[in-house]
Amino acid sequence: MDTCRCAGISRGAPIYRGIGKLLLIVAAVLVWSCLAAAPAQAQATVPPDTACKLCHVDNEGEITLPSGETIQLGIDLAPLSESVHGAHAAESVYCMDCHASRDRYRYPHQPNPAVDRAEFEADIAQNCESCHTTIEAHNPGHLMAKDNPNLPGCTDCHGGHDVAPVASMAADPVGTCQGCHQTYADPVVQETHEQIVANFSAEQTCQTCHSDVALTEDALCKTCHNLLDGEAVLPSGETLPLHVDPQMIIDSVHGDREIQGVPYSPLQCTDCHREIQEQGFPHDPVTAASLREWKLEKADLCGACHTDIAEKQPHDVHFTKIAEGNLDAATCTDCHGYHAVQPPNEPRQRISETCGACHSAINEQYAHSVHGAALLGEDNPDVPVCIDCHGVHDIEDPLTTQFRLNSPKLCAECHADEELMAHYGISTDVFDTYVADFHGTTVMLFEQQSPDQPVNTAVCYDCHGVHNILPATEENSQIMKENLLATCQQCHPDATANFSDAWTSHYRPSMEHNPLVYLVDLFYMIVIPVTLGGFALFIGTDVYRQVRERRGRKERGRE
């Protein structure tokens, strides 16, 4: 039986040997497949920069650059993972994608050729452009950044391993810029930017001025000074406000408007502040010692455009006073203002208000006068304002002899106008009756023969007042019957009541005004012509008689 079993086994041995060989072949294939598959699986699950991170995560070493600056070799993986290049990136970004310059980041690393940290960061930033827009197209404000390591590159704004999403930068655009631009060597620039940033509106950021689309020079001026709220301190201790509301300029006569149907180009800031155009920013310090001196300097700029007015100034009392050293005399800006220049006669009462800013006592008298009450209370366009009597840019000194001699003609410009006076029932004989009496005749003689000599007789304002003219019926009027004697006594101290009663006013005698004088005049108008006519008739008839008698004698002598 054993022989049989052995024989049986012996007969089946070749079969088992074939199966064994097949199993060995299958096992070899499986082992080879596993061995071949292992590297591919490892490559799929293990990032290629794992070695980089494993080496640098706990690395406490540093590299010292020729500039003396150091670069730490250790990195924190958490910010890198949370950055836009980390776990949430649409496509994987590996260490060697950024650190790939000149193969020096292959291990062992080659020496870094950067001289300083700025050059090192600029070199890294170049690799950003392999995926992102070039810095020239992305950030035109820093056009030189690629070639000048002292100017910002990609990493200066976006960071290195902790690259933040653009949305977070957009949420705090001012803070992003201030990451670099927070302190300035020039204290003026420092203070200016601090004020501007503090007054940003919700829509304003650093890009308001420093945008990809450059603002015009004028827009920069208006934007900056609209946000400034500080003051420049002058040597006198006075302050000059730096805030300027651009709307004031837009709404002024220098803004965008039409004048008599003709479009008027708005003035630019540098049209007046020409020195600023040359200086740029930061501006040179104000050289004026006081606020008044500064205003006088700015007033000189007006003549550059208003040449016709500038030609009149040498004859103006204000200009003359300034030339004599009285710096308190009015200039262009005192009357018209600076940025909010408005039409000087719209409304008309603005004229008296402008003059009243300096001449307050006179303006108070004018406001209560017959002229001022009609202007300010009734908006009457017919009554005179300051400039109608004194002029505008060639104002004459009212204390001169020439002004006094000319004053009756000033009054006559309105009071001799029949059409104008007809509206108010006022006699237009005022000027003629004045010229016909002793006072007026004397003034006319002085004007014609001795215009440079002081006149010692009364002119209109001696009796009626200057800025306090009131109707003759007013209680405080200087020509009211009860007050007339006191008015006359200013020149005629010995005058009595009969003296003032003798005045027949400026009305021509009539049955309504001074009837007795009218009747006497009428009597003489009748008697004198009749008397003279009778004498002429008598003399004529007598001459005629004598002629006839002489002819008769001659004829009789011939016979």
Summary of the structure (lengths in Angstrom):
residues: 559
radius of gyration: 52.0
end to end distance: 235.4
largest distance: 235.4
contacts: 1290
relative contact order: 0.03
helix: 55%
strand: 3%
